Amino acid sequence: MNDLKDKTQPRSGFTLRMIGRDAAVIIGGSFIANVFNYLFHFMISRRLGPDDYGTLATLAAAAMIVGVVGSAVAIVAMQDTAKLWALGDEASVAPFVRKVAPAAAGIGLIVGVLAFAASLIAGPYLHIVNPALWIAFAAYLTLSVLSGFFRGAAQGAHRFRLYALSAISETVCKLAVALALVAAGWAVLGAIGGFVAGALVGLAVVALPLALPRGDPRGLGEHDHLELGGRALSVLWLSASILLLLFMDQLFAKHHLSGAEAGFYGAAGTIARTTRRAGGDQNGSTSLTA
């Protein structure tokens, strides 16, 4: 690690122009992605009807809650690539993501398997007993963790345009594929298929360029592993608690209400979050994935 420090030239600081430019990319990309995300819910809900949309909204709420694992992975990746960027060693980002991505994929696979296993209990409670839906749901969670790793790495490496493009591509693809599959008669499974297709496209957009070599890496040092320790767990528990409070009500609604009533409840929640965002409430949901 000493050799790495000797060969690199740490960046001396930031400028207001740099911060403003990067912030504009992140804010603009997030805004566009959120527009398509809310369009997804509005357009798909009309095509599914209240009963099926209640199922979709419930699975989306569950994905938001479980998605904190991907957020923790993203934060760790962001911190490690940010260290490389601060040392002026962007060339080591590509070797880092190539070496650590299998660990992130393994975490995603574990999350997906556990989610499918939990569906054996949660499915009857939520009145969602179609195995194909839970398989697609588990696949989406797996991809979300992996894409979270690459997006976090992109942010830490100051590849903000790449991050924004990935987020926008995911939501656009999700909407297009879901509309096509629902129109073809796949109903809720088609909508979840849109989630999976969008996650695949968003992952490809960020992963492929980020993993390509850029110059001669000076060495990875301590940045050659995925450290999910106390720094990630503290964020994980806080985020999980917040998201449980925000989305757990949809799970209860799916259990206690009729299918149509749960659908109307989910639509009302989407409208509420949309209006809060439009009013500038930063405590509303800003996720690009559900």
ABEGO torsion letter per residue (X at the ends): XAAAAAABBBBAEBBAAAAAAAAAAAAAAAAAAAAAAAAAAAAAAAAAEAAAAAAAAAAAAAAAAAAAAAAAAAAAAAAAAAAAAAAGBAAAAAAAAAAAAAAAAAAAAAAAAAAAAAAAAAAAAAGBABAAAAAAAAAAAAAAAAAAAAAAAAAAAGBAAAAAAAAAAAAAAAAAAAAAAAAAGAEAAAAAAAAAAAAAAAAAAAAAAAABBBEBBAEAEAAABBBBBAAAAAAAAAAAAAAAAAAAAAAAAAAABBAAAAAAAAAAAAAAAAAAAAAGBAABBABAAX
